[in-house]
Amino acid sequence: MSKKIFSPLVITLAILVVLALGAIGSYNSLVTLETNVDKTFADIETQYQRRFDLIPNIVNTAKGEANFEQTTLQNVVAARSAWAAAGTTNEKIDAANNFEGALSRLLVTVEAYPTLKATQAYQDLITELEGTENRIAYARSEFNTAATEYNKSVRQFPRNLIASVFKFDAKKELFQAANGADVVPVVDFGVNQ
């Protein structure tokens, strides 16, 4: 008499165990990917905070120039405040893009003030700001890579099923160039150069 080596119950249990392990693996992978997106965004926030900490020094240095554009300074300060008030990732991305526009206008405006550009304090601040901008660009690239991997993962089968069951966000927004970022700001003081 031959014994049944694999009974239907054992086969069913083995299939359920394999499916459960696959689901656990998919869930853990999604958690890892989402955590990586959060971490890389936190890295961006750290670099933005570094940038925002430099701005008051740049603004105060610029204020020393008697004829400096107060509206430009106010726009930079307002954009910095908007970042601080932003709550969600998307709001922070929008605020960051707005801040970059205000900052670029400030830096273009400074070009019209050679005495300001010549001060050592201003030069040191700009050098520090350039280093920070490079760190921000790198952090944004890392964030976009992490968000892209996450976005692909929550959309691919069968992980999309696990993602929907456990309510993982459908899509993480990427940093993109702000509208009008390709246009250089023009500052006209009515002086022929």
Contact map, one row per residue, 1 for C-alpha under 8 A:
1110000000000000000000000000000000000000000000000000000000000000000000000000000000000000000000000000000000000000000000000000000000000000000000000000000000000000000000000000000000000000000000000
1111000000000000000000000000000000000000000000000000000000000000000000000000000000000000000000000000000000000000000000000000000000000000000000000000000000000000000000000000000000000000000000000
1111100000000000000000000000000000000000000000000000000000000000000000000000000000000000000000000000000000000000000000000000000000000000000000000000000000000000000000000000000000000000000000000
0111111000000000000000000000000000000000000000000000000000000000000000000000000000000000000000000000000000000000000000000000000000000000000000000000000000000000000000000000000000000000000000000
0011111000000000000000000000000000000000000000000000000000000000000000000000000000000000000000000000000000000000000000000000000000000000000000000000000000000000000000000000000000000000000000000
0001111101100000000000000000000000000000000000000000000000000000000000000000000000000000000000000000000000000000000000000000000000000000000000000000000000000000000000000000000000000000000000000
0001111111100000000000000000000000000000000000000000000000000000000000000000000000000000000000000000000000000000000000000000000000000000000000000000000000000000000000000000000000000000000000000
0000011111110000000000000000000000000000000000000000000000000000000000000000000000000000000000000000000000000000000000000000000000000000000000000000000000000000000000000000000000000000000000000
0000001111111000000000000000000000000000000000000000000000000000000000000000000000000000000000000000000000000000000000000000000000000000000000000000000000000000000000000000000000000000000000000
0000011111111100000000000000000000000000000000000000000000000000000000000000000000000000000000000000000000000000000000000000000000000000000000000000000000000000000000000000000000000000000000000
0000011111111110000000000000000000000000000000000000000000000000000000000000000000000000000000000000000000000000000000000000000000000000000000000000000000000000000000000000000000000000000000000
0000000111111111000000000000000000000000000000000000000000000000000000000000000000000000000000000000000000000000000000000000000000000000000000000000000000000000000000000000000000000000000000000
0000000011111111100000000000000000000000000000000000000000000000000000000000000000000000000000000000000000000000000000000000000000000000000000000000000000000000000000000000000000000000000000000
0000000001111111110000000000000000000000000000000000000000000000000000000000000000000000000000000000000000000000000000000000000000000000000000000000000000000000000000000000000000000000000000000
0000000000111111111000000000000000000000000000000000000000000000000000000000000000000000000000000000000000000000000000000000000000000000000000000000000000000000000000000000000000000000000000000
0000000000011111111100000000000000000000000000000000000000000000000000000000000000000000000000000000000000000000000000000000000000000000000000000000000000000000000000000000000000000000000000000
0000000000001111111110000000000000000000000000000000000000000000000000000000000000000000000000000000000000000000000000000000000000000000000000000000000000000000000000000000000000000000000000000
0000000000000111111111000000000000000000000000000000000000000000000000000000000000000000000000000000000000000000000000000000000000000000000000000000000000000000000000000000000000000000000000000
0000000000000011111111100000000000000000000000000000000000000000000000000000000000000000000000000000000000000000000000000000000000000000000000000000000000000000000000000000000000000000000000000
0000000000000001111111110000000000000000000000000000000000000000000000000000000000000000000000000000000000000000000000000000000000000000000000000000000000000000000000000000000000000000000000000
0000000000000000111111111000000000000000000000000000000000000000000000000000000000000000000000000000000000000000000000000000000000000000000000000000000000000000000000000000000000000000000000000
0000000000000000011111111100000000000000000000000000000000000000000000000000000000000000000000000000000000000000000000000000000000000000000000000000000000000000000000000000000000000000000000000
0000000000000000001111111110000000000000000000000000000000000000000000000000000000000000000000000000000000000000000000000000000000000000000000000000000000000000010000000000000000000000000000000
0000000000000000000111111111000000000000000000000000000000000000000000000000000000000000000000000000000000000000000000000000000000000000000000000000000000000000000000000000000000000000000000000
0000000000000000000011111111100000000000000000000000000000000000000000000000000000000000000000000000000000000000000000000000000000000000000000000000000000000000000000000000000000000000000000000
0000000000000000000001111111110000000000000000000000000000000000000000000000000000000000000000000000000000000000000000000000000000000000000000000000000000000010010000000000000000000000000000000
0000000000000000000000111111111000000000000000000000000000000000000000000000000000000000000000000000000000000000000000000000000000000000000000000000000000000010011000000000000000000000000000000
0000000000000000000000011111111100000000000000000000000000000000000000000000000000000000000000000000000000000000000000000000000000000000000000000000000000000000000000000000000000000000000000000
0000000000000000000000001111111110000000000000000000000000000000000000000000000000000000000000000000000000000000000000000000000000000000000000000000000000000000000000000000000000000000000000000
0000000000000000000000000111111111000000000000000000000000000000000000000000000000000000000000000000000000000000000000000000000000000000000000000000010011000000001000010000000000000000000000000
0000000000000000000000000011111111100000000000000000000000000000000000000000000000000000000000000000000000000000000000000000000000000000000000000000000000000000000000000000000000000000000000000
0000000000000000000000000001111111110000000000000000000000000000000000000000000000000000000000000000000000000000000000000000000000000000000000000000000000000000000000000000000000000000000000000
0000000000000000000000000000111111111000000000000000000000000000000000000000000000000000000000000000000000000000000000000000000000000000000000000100110000000000000000000000000000000000000000000
0000000000000000000000000000011111111100000000000000000000000000000000000000000000000000000000000000000000000000000000000000000000000000000000000010010000000000000000000000000000000000000000000
0000000000000000000000000000001111111110000000000000000000000000000000000000000000000000000000000000000000000000000000000000000000000000000000000000000000000000000000000000000000000000000000000
0000000000000000000000000000000111111111000000000000000000000000000000000000000000000000000000000000000000000000000000000000000000000000000000000100000000000000000000000000000000000000000000000
0000000000000000000000000000000011111111100000000000000000000000000000000000000000000000000000000000000000000000000000000000000000000000000000100110010000000000000000000000000000000000000000000
0000000000000000000000000000000001111111110000000000000000000000000000000000000000000000000000000000000000000000000000000000000000000000000000000000000000000000000000000000000000000000000000000
0000000000000000000000000000000000111111111000000000000000000000000000000000000000000000000000000000000000000000000000000000000000000000000000000000000000000000000000000000000000000000000000000
0000000000000000000000000000000000011111111100000000000000000000000000000000000000000000000000000000000000000000000000000000000000000000001101100100000000000000000000000000000000000000000000000
0000000000000000000000000000000000001111111110000000000000000000000000000000000000000000000000000000000000000000000000000000000000000000001100100000000000000000000000000000000000000000000000000
0000000000000000000000000000000000000111111111000000000000000000000000000000000000000000000000000000000000000000000000000000000000000000000000000000000000000000000000000000000000000000000000000
0000000000000000000000000000000000000011111111100000000000000000000000000000000000000000000000000000000000000000000000000000000000000000001000000000000000000000000000000000000000000000000000000
0000000000000000000000000000000000000001111111110000000000000000000000000000000000000000000000000000000000000000000000000000000000000001001100100000000000000000000000000000000000000000000000000
0000000000000000000000000000000000000000111111111000000000000000000000000000000000000000000000000000000000000000000000000000000000000000000000000000000000000000000000000000000000000000000000000
0000000000000000000000000000000000000000011111111100000000000000000000000000000000000000000000000000000000000000000000000000000000000000000000000000000000000000000000000000000000000000000000000
0000000000000000000000000000000000000000001111111110000000000000000000000000000000000000000000000000000000000000000000000000000000010011001000000000000000000000000000000000000000000000000000000
0000000000000000000000000000000000000000000111111111000000000000000000000000000000000000000000000000000000000000000000000000000000000001000000000000000000000000000000000000000000000000000000000
0000000000000000000000000000000000000000000011111111100000000000000000000000000000000000000000000000000000000000000000000000000000000000000000000000000000000000000000000000000000000000000000000
0000000000000000000000000000000000000000000001111111110000000000000000000000000000000000000000000000000000000000000000000000000000010000000000000000000000000000000000000000000000000000000000000
0000000000000000000000000000000000000000000000111111111000000000000000000000000000000000000000000000000000000000000000000000000010011000000000000000000000000000000000000000000000000000000000000
0000000000000000000000000000000000000000000000011111111100000000000000000000000100000000000000000000000000000000000000000000000000000000000000000000000000000000000000000000000000000000000000000
0000000000000000000000000000000000000000000000001111111110000000000000000000000000000000000000000000000000000000000000000000000000000000000000000000000000000000000000000000000000000000000000000
0000000000000000000000000000000000000000000000000111111111000000000000000000000000000000000000000000000000000000000000000000100010000000000000000000000000000000000000000000000000000000000000000
0000000000000000000000000000000000000000000000000011111111100000000000000000000000000000000000000000000000000000000000000000000000000000000000000000000000000000000000000000000000000000000000000
0000000000000000000000000000000000000000000000000001111111110000000000000000100000000000000000000000000000000000000000000000000000000000000000000000000000000000000000000000000000000000000000000
0000000000000000000000000000000000000000000000000000111111111000000000000000000000000000000000000000000000000000000000000000100000000000000000000000000000000000000000000000000000000000000000000
0000000000000000000000000000000000000000000000000000011111111100000000000000000000000000000000000000000000000000000000000100110000000000000000000000000000000000000000000000000000000000000000000
0000000000000000000000000000000000000000000000000000001111111110000000001000000000000000000000000000000000000000000000000000000000000000000000000000000000000000000000000000000000000000000000000
0000000000000000000000000000000000000000000000000000000111111111000000000000000000000000000000000000000000000000000000000000000000000000000000000000000000000000000000000000000000000000000000000
0000000000000000000000000000000000000000000000000000000011111111100000000000000000000000000000000000000000000000000100001100000000000000000000000000000000000000000000000000000000000000000000000
0000000000000000000000000000000000000000000000000000000001111111100100000000000000000000000000000000000000000100000100000000000000000000000000000000000000000000000000000000000000000000000000000
0000000000000000000000000000000000000000000000000000000000111111110101000000000000000000000000000000000000000000000000000000000000000000000000000000000000000000000000000000000000000000000000000
0000000000000000000000000000000000000000000000000000000000011111110000000000000000000000000000000000000000000000000000000000000000000000000000000000000000000000000000000000000000000000000000000
0000000000000000000000000000000000000000000000000000000000001111111100000000000000000000000000000000000000000000100100000000000000000000000000000000000000000000000000000000000000000000000000000
0000000000000000000000000000000000000000000000000000000000000011111100000000000000000000000000000000000000000000000000000000000000000000000000000000000000000000000000000000000000000000000000000
0000000000000000000000000000000000000000000000000000000000000000111110000000000000000000000000000000000000000000000000000000000000000000000000000000000000000000000000000000000000000000000000000
0000000000000000000000000000000000000000000000000000000000000110111111000000000000000000000000000000000000000000000000000000000000000000000000000000000000000000000000000000000000000000000000000
0000000000000000000000000000000000000000000000000000000000000000001111111000000000000000000000000000000000001000000000000000000000000000000000000000000000000000000000000000000000000000000000000
0000000000000000000000000000000000000000000000000000000000000010000111111100000000000000000000000000000000000000000000000000000000000000000000000000000000000000000000000000000000000000000000000
0000000000000000000000000000000000000000000000000000000000000000000011111110000000000000000000000000000000000000000000000000000000000000000000000000000000000000000000000000000000000000000000000
0000000000000000000000000000000000000000000000000000000000000000000011111111000000000000000000000000010011001000000000000000000000000000000000000000000000000000000000000000000000000000000000000
0000000000000000000000000000000000000000000000000000000000100000000011111111100000000000000000000000000001000000000000000000000000000000000000000000000000000000000000000000000000000000000000000
0000000000000000000000000000000000000000000000000000000000000000000001111111110000000000000000000000000000000000000000000000000000000000000000000000000000000000000000000000000000000000000000000
0000000000000000000000000000000000000000000000000000000000000000000000111111111000000000000000000000010000000000000000000000000000000000000000000000000000000000000000000000000000000000000000000
0000000000000000000000000000000000000000000000000000000000000000000000011111111100000000000000000010011001000000000000000000000000000000000000000000000000000000000000000000000000000000000000000
0000000000000000000000000000000000000000000000000000000100000000000000001111111110000000000000000000000000000000000000000000000000000000000000000000000000000000000000000000000000000000000000000
0000000000000000000000000000000000000000000000000000000000000000000000000111111111000000000000000000000000000000000000000000000000000000000000000000000000000000000000000000000000000000000000000
0000000000000000000000000000000000000000000000000000000000000000000000000011111111100000000000100110010000000000000000000000000000000000000000000000000000000000000000000000000000000000000000000
0000000000000000000000000000000000000000000000000001000000000000000000000001111111110000000000000010000000000000000000000000000000000000000000000000000000000000000000000000000000000000000000000
0000000000000000000000000000000000000000000000000000000000000000000000000000111111111000000000000000000000000000000000000000000000000000000000000000000000000000000000000000000000000000000000000
0000000000000000000000000000000000000000000000000000000000000000000000000000011111111100000000100000000000000000000000000000000000000000000000000000000000000000000000000000000000000000000000000
0000000000000000000000000000000000000000000000000000000000000000000000000000001111111100000100110010000000000000000000000000000000000000000000000000000000000000000000000000000000000000000000000
0000000000000000000000000000000000000000000000000000000000000000000000000000000111111100000000000000000000000000000000000000000000000000000000000000000000000000000000000000000000000000000000000
0000000000000000000000000000000000000000000000000000000000000000000000000000000011111110000000000000000000000000000000000000000000000000000000000000000000000000000000000000000000000000000000000
0000000000000000000000000000000000000000000000000000000000000000000000000000000001111111001100100000000000000000000000000000000000000000000000000000000000000000000000000000000000000000000000000
0000000000000000000000000000000000000000000000000000000000000000000000000000000000001111101100000000000000000000000000000000000000000000000000000000000000000000000000000000000000000000000000000
0000000000000000000000000000000000000000000000000000000000000000000000000000000000000111111100000000000000000000000000000000000000000000000000000000000000000000000000000000000000000000000000000
0000000000000000000000000000000000000000000000000000000000000000000000000000000000000011111110000000000000000000000000000000000000000000000000000000000000000000000000000000100000000000000000000
0000000000000000000000000000000000000000000000000000000000000000000000000000000000000001111111000000000000000000000000000000000000000000000000000000000000000000000000000000100000000000000000000
0000000000000000000000000000000000000000000000000000000000000000000000000000000000000111111111100000000000000000000000000000000000000000000000000000000000000000000000000000000000000000000000000
0000000000000000000000000000000000000000000000000000000000000000000000000000000000100111111111110000000000000000000000000000000000000000000000000000000000000000000000000000000000000000000000000
0000000000000000000000000000000000000000000000000000000000000000000000000000000000000000111111111000000000000000000000000000000000000000000000000000000000000000000000000000001000000000000000000
0000000000000000000000000000000000000000000000000000000000000000000000000000000000000000011111111100000000000000000000000000000000000000000000000000000000000000000000000000000000000000000000000
0000000000000000000000000000000000000000000000000000000000000000000000000000001001100100001111111110000000000000000000000000000000000000000000000000000000000000000000000000000000000000000000000
0000000000000000000000000000000000000000000000000000000000000000000000000000000000100000000111111111000000000000000000000000000000000000000000000000000000000000000000000000000000000000000000000
0000000000000000000000000000000000000000000000000000000000000000000000000000000000000000000011111111100000000000000000000000000000000000000000000000000000000000000000000000000011000000000000000
0000000000000000000000000000000000000000000000000000000000000000000000000000001000000000000001111111110000000000000000000000000000000000000000000000000000000000000000000000000001000000000000000
0000000000000000000000000000000000000000000000000000000000000000000000000001001100100000000000111111111000000000000000000000000000000000000000000000000000000000000000000000000000000000000000000
0000000000000000000000000000000000000000000000000000000000000000000000000000000000000000000000011111111100000000000000000000000000000000000000000000000000000000000000000000000000000000000000000
0000000000000000000000000000000000000000000000000000000000000000000000000000000000000000000000001111111110000000000000000000000000000000000000000000000000000000000000000000000000001000000000000
0000000000000000000000000000000000000000000000000000000000000000000000010011001000000000000000000111111111000000000000000000000000000000000000000000000000000000000000000000000000000000000000000
0000000000000000000000000000000000000000000000000000000000000000000000000001000000000000000000000011111111100000000000000000000000000000000000000000000000000000000000000000000000000000000000000
0000000000000000000000000000000000000000000000000000000000000000000000000000000000000000000000000001111111110000000000000000000000000000000000000000000000000000000000000000000000000000100000000
0000000000000000000000000000000000000000000000000000000000000000000000010000000000000000000000000000111111111000000000000000000000000000000000000000000000000000000000000000000000000000111000000
0000000000000000000000000000000000000000000000000000000000000000000000011001000000000000000000000000011111111100000000000000000000000000000000000000000000000000000000000000000000000000000000000
0000000000000000000000000000000000000000000000000000000000000000000000000000000000000000000000000000001111111110000000000000000000000000000000000000000000000000000000000000000000000000000000000
0000000000000000000000000000000000000000000000000000000000000000000000000000000000000000000000000000000111111111000000000000000000000000000000000000000000000000000000000000000000000000111000000
0000000000000000000000000000000000000000000000000000000000000000000010010000000000000000000000000000000011111111100000000000000000000000000000000000000000000000000000000000000000000000001000000
0000000000000000000000000000000000000000000000000000000000000100000000000000000000000000000000000000000001111111110110000000000000000000000000000000000000000000000000000000000000000000000000000
0000000000000000000000000000000000000000000000000000000000000000000000000000000000000000000000000000000000111111110010000000000000000000000000000000000000000000000000000000000000000000000000000
0000000000000000000000000000000000000000000000000000000000000000000000000000000000000000000000000000000000011111110000000000000000000000000000000000000000000000000000000000000000000000000000000
0000000000000000000000000000000000000000000000000000000000000000100000000000000000000000000000000000000000001111111110000000000000000000000000000000000000000000000000000000000000000000000000000
0000000000000000000000000000000000000000000000000000000000000000000000000000000000000000000000000000000000000111111111000000000000000000000000000000000000000000000000000000000000000000000000000
0000000000000000000000000000000000000000000000000000000000000000000000000000000000000000000000000000000000000000111111100000000000000000000000000000000000000000000000000000000000000000000000000
0000000000000000000000000000000000000000000000000000000000001100100000000000000000000000000000000000000000000100111111100100000000000000000000000000000000000000000000000000000000000000000000000
0000000000000000000000000000000000000000000000000000000000000000000000000000000000000000000000000000000000000110111111100110000000000000000000000000000000000000000000000000000000000000000000000
0000000000000000000000000000000000000000000000000000000000000000000000000000000000000000000000000000000000000000011111110110000000000000000000000000000000000000000000000000000000000000000000000
0000000000000000000000000000000000000000000000000000000000000000000000000000000000000000000000000000000000000000001111111110000000000000000000000000000000000000000000000000000000000000000000000
0000000000000000000000000000000000000000000000000000000000000000000000000000000000000000000000000000000000000000000001111111000000000000000000000000000000000000000000000000000000000000000000000
0000000000000000000000000000000000000000000000000000000000001000000000000000000000000000000000000000000000000000000000111111100000000000000000000000000000000000000000000000000000000000000000000
0000000000000000000000000000000000000000000000000000000001001000000000000000000000000000000000000000000000000000000111111111110000000000000000000000000000000000000000000000000000000000000000000
0000000000000000000000000000000000000000000000000000000000000000000000000000000000000000000000000000000000000000000011111111111000000000000000000000000000000000000000000000000000000000000000000
0000000000000000000000000000000000000000000000000000000000000000000000000000000000000000000000000000000000000000000000011111111100000000000000000000000000000000000000000000000000000000000000000
0000000000000000000000000000000000000000000000000000010011000000000000000000000000000000000000000000000000000000000000001111111110000000000000000000000000000000000000000000000000000000000000000
0000000000000000000000000000000000000000000000000000000001000000000000000000000000000000000000000000000000000000000000000111111111000000000000000000000000000000000000000000000000000000000000000
0000000000000000000000000000000000000000000000000000000000000000000000000000000000000000000000000000000000000000000000000011111111100000000000000000000000000000000000000000000000000000000000000
0000000000000000000000000000000000000000000000000000000000000000000000000000000000000000000000000000000000000000000000000001111111110000000000000000000000000000000000000000000000000000000000000
0000000000000000000000000000000000000000000000000010010000000000000000000000000000000000000000000000000000000000000000000000111111111000000000000000000000000000000000000000000000000000000000000
0000000000000000000000000000000000000000000000000000000000000000000000000000000000000000000000000000000000000000000000000000011111111100000000000000000000000000000000000000000000000000000000000
0000000000000000000000000000000000000000000000000000000000000000000000000000000000000000000000000000000000000000000000000000001111111110000000000000000000000000000000000000000000000000000000000
0000000000000000000000000000000000000000000000100110000000000000000000000000000000000000000000000000000000000000000000000000000111111111000000000000000000000000000000000000000000000000000000000
0000000000000000000000000000000000000000000000000010000000000000000000000000000000000000000000000000000000000000000000000000000011111111100000000000000000000000000000000000000000000000000000000
0000000000000000000000000000000000000000000000000000000000000000000000000000000000000000000000000000000000000000000000000000000001111111110000000000000000000000000000000000000000000000000000000
0000000000000000000000000000000000000000000000100000000000000000000000000000000000000000000000000000000000000000000000000000000000111111111000000000000000000000000000000000000000000000000000000
0000000000000000000000000000000000000000000100110000000000000000000000000000000000000000000000000000000000000000000000000000000000011111111100000000000000000000000000000000000000000000000000000
0000000000000000000000000000000000000000000000000000000000000000000000000000000000000000000000000000000000000000000000000000000000001111111110000000000000000000000000000000000000000000000000000
0000000000000000000000000000000000000000000000000000000000000000000000000000000000000000000000000000000000000000000000000000000000000111111111000000000000000000000000000000000000000000000000000
0000000000000000000000000000000000000001101100100000000000000000000000000000000000000000000000000000000000000000000000000000000000000011111111100000000000000000000000000000000000000000000000000
0000000000000000000000000000000000000001100100000000000000000000000000000000000000000000000000000000000000000000000000000000000000000001111111110000000000000000000000000000001000000000000000000
0000000000000000000000000000000000000000000000000000000000000000000000000000000000000000000000000000000000000000000000000000000000000000111111111000000000000000000000000000000000000000000000000
0000000000000000000000000000000000000001000000000000000000000000000000000000000000000000000000000000000000000000000000000000000000000000011111111100000000000000000000000000000000000000000000000
0000000000000000000000000000000000001001100100000000000000000000000000000000000000000000000000000000000000000000000000000000000000000000001111111110000000000000000000000000010000000000000000000
0000000000000000000000000000000000000000000000000000000000000000000000000000000000000000000000000000000000000000000000000000000000000000000111111111000000000000000000000000011000000000000000000
0000000000000000000000000000000000000000000000000000000000000000000000000000000000000000000000000000000000000000000000000000000000000000000011111111100000000000000000000000000000000000000000000
0000000000000000000000000000000010011001000000000000000000000000000000000000000000000000000000000000000000000000000000000000000000000000000001111111110000000000000000000000000000000000000000000
0000000000000000000000000000000001001000000000000000000000000000000000000000000000000000000000000000000000000000000000000000000000000000000000111111111000000000000000000001110000000000000000000
0000000000000000000000000000000000000000000000000000000000000000000000000000000000000000000000000000000000000000000000000000000000000000000000011111111100000000000000000001010000000000000000000
0000000000000000000000000000000010000000000000000000000000000000000000000000000000000000000000000000000000000000000000000000000000000000000000001111111110000000000000000000000000000000000000000
0000000000000000000000000000010011001000000000000000000000000000000000000000000000000000000000000000000000000000000000000000000000000000000000000111111111000000000000000011000000000000000000000
0000000000000000000000000000000000000000000000000000000000000000000000000000000000000000000000000000000000000000000000000000000000000000000000000011111111100000000000000111000000000000000000000
0000000000000000000000000000000000000000000000000000000000000000000000000000000000000000000000000000000000000000000000000000000000000000000000000001111111110000000000000000000000000000000000000
0000000000000000000000000000010000000000000000000000000000000000000000000000000000000000000000000000000000000000000000000000000000000000000000000000111111110011000000000000000000000000000000000
0000000000000000000000000000010000000000000000000000000000000000000000000000000000000000000000000000000000000000000000000000000000000000000000000000011111110011001000010110000000000000000000000
0000000000000000000000000000000000000000000000000000000000000000000000000000000000000000000000000000000000000000000000000000000000000000000000000000001111111011000000000100000000000000000000000
0000000000000000000000000000000000000000000000000000000000000000000000000000000000000000000000000000000000000000000000000000000000000000000000000000000111111111000000000000000000000000000000000
0000000000000000000000000000000000000000000000000000000000000000000000000000000000000000000000000000000000000000000000000000000000000000000000000000000000111111100000000000000000000000000000000
0000000000000000000000000000000000000000000000000000000000000000000000000000000000000000000000000000000000000000000000000000000000000000000000000000000000011111110000000000000000000000000000000
0000000000000000000000000110000000000000000000000000000000000000000000000000000000000000000000000000000000000000000000000000000000000000000000000000000011111111111000000000000000000000000000000
0000000000000000000000000000000000000000000000000000000000000000000000000000000000000000000000000000000000000000000000000000000000000000000000000000000011111111111100000000000000000000000000000
0000000000000000000000000000000000000000000000000000000000000000000000000000000000000000000000000000000000000000000000000000000000000000000000000000000000001111111110000000000000000000000000000
0000000000000000000000100110000000000000000000000000000000000000000000000000000000000000000000000000000000000000000000000000000000000000000000000000000000000111111111000000000000000000000000000
0000000000000000000000000010010000000000000000000000000000000000000000000000000000000000000000000000000000000000000000000000000000000000000000000000000001000011111111111100000000000000000000000
0000000000000000000000000000000000000000000000000000000000000000000000000000000000000000000000000000000000000000000000000000000000000000000000000000000000000001111111110000000000000000000000000
0000000000000000000000000000000000000000000000000000000000000000000000000000000000000000000000000000000000000000000000000000000000000000000000000000000000000000111111100000000000000000000000000
0000000000000000000000000000000000000000000000000000000000000000000000000000000000000000000000000000000000000000000000000000000000000000000000000000000000000000011111110000000000000000000000000
0000000000000000000000000000000000000000000000000000000000000000000000000000000000000000000000000000000000000000000000000000000000000000000000000000000000000000001111111000000000000000000000000
0000000000000000000000000000010000000000000000000000000000000000000000000000000000000000000000000000000000000000000000000000000000000000000000000000000001000000001101111100000000000000000000000
0000000000000000000000000000000000000000000000000000000000000000000000000000000000000000000000000000000000000000000000000000000000000000000000000000000000000000001000111111000000000000000000000
0000000000000000000000000000000000000000000000000000000000000000000000000000000000000000000000000000000000000000000000000000000000000000000000000000001001100000001000011111000000000000000000000
0000000000000000000000000000000000000000000000000000000000000000000000000000000000000000000000000000000000000000000000000000000000000000000000000000011001000000000000001111100000000000000000000
0000000000000000000000000000000000000000000000000000000000000000000000000000000000000000000000000000000000000000000000000000000000000000000000000011011000000000000000001111110000000000000000000
0000000000000000000000000000000000000000000000000000000000000000000000000000000000000000110000000000000000000000000000000000000000000000000000000010000000000000000000000011111000000000000000000
0000000000000000000000000000000000000000000000000000000000000000000000000000000000000000000000000000000000000000000000000000000000000000000000110011000000000000000000000001111100000000000000000
0000000000000000000000000000000000000000000000000000000000000000000000000000000000000000000010000000000000000000000000000000000000000000000100010000000000000000000000000000111110000000000000000
0000000000000000000000000000000000000000000000000000000000000000000000000000000000000000000000000000000000000000000000000000000000000000000000000000000000000000000000000000011111000000000000000
0000000000000000000000000000000000000000000000000000000000000000000000000000000000000000000000001000000000000000000000000000000000000000000000000000000000000000000000000000001111101000000000000
0000000000000000000000000000000000000000000000000000000000000000000000000000000000000000000000001100000000000000000000000000000000000000000000000000000000000000000000000000000111111000000000000
0000000000000000000000000000000000000000000000000000000000000000000000000000000000000000000000000000000000000000000000000000000000000000000000000000000000000000000000000000000011111100000000000
0000000000000000000000000000000000000000000000000000000000000000000000000000000000000000000000000000000000000000000000000000000000000000000000000000000000000000000000000000000001111110000000000
0000000000000000000000000000000000000000000000000000000000000000000000000000000000000000000000000000100000000000000000000000000000000000000000000000000000000000000000000000000011111111000000000
0000000000000000000000000000000000000000000000000000000000000000000000000000000000000000000000000000000000000000000000000000000000000000000000000000000000000000000000000000000000111111000000000
0000000000000000000000000000000000000000000000000000000000000000000000000000000000000000000000000000000000000000000000000000000000000000000000000000000000000000000000000000000000011111100000000
0000000000000000000000000000000000000000000000000000000000000000000000000000000000000000000000000000000000000000000000000000000000000000000000000000000000000000000000000000000000001111110000000
0000000000000000000000000000000000000000000000000000000000000000000000000000000000000000000000000000000110010000000000000000000000000000000000000000000000000000000000000000000000000011111000000
0000000000000000000000000000000000000000000000000000000000000000000000000000000000000000000000000000000010010000000000000000000000000000000000000000000000000000000000000000000000000001111100000
0000000000000000000000000000000000000000000000000000000000000000000000000000000000000000000000000000000010011000000000000000000000000000000000000000000000000000000000000000000000000000111110000
0000000000000000000000000000000000000000000000000000000000000000000000000000000000000000000000000000000000000000000000000000000000000000000000000000000000000000000000000000000000000000011111100
0000000000000000000000000000000000000000000000000000000000000000000000000000000000000000000000000000000000000000000000000000000000000000000000000000000000000000000000000000000000000000001111100
0000000000000000000000000000000000000000000000000000000000000000000000000000000000000000000000000000000000000000000000000000000000000000000000000000000000000000000000000000000000000000000111110
0000000000000000000000000000000000000000000000000000000000000000000000000000000000000000000000000000000000000000000000000000000000000000000000000000000000000000000000000000000000000000000111111
0000000000000000000000000000000000000000000000000000000000000000000000000000000000000000000000000000000000000000000000000000000000000000000000000000000000000000000000000000000000000000000001111
0000000000000000000000000000000000000000000000000000000000000000000000000000000000000000000000000000000000000000000000000000000000000000000000000000000000000000000000000000000000000000000000111
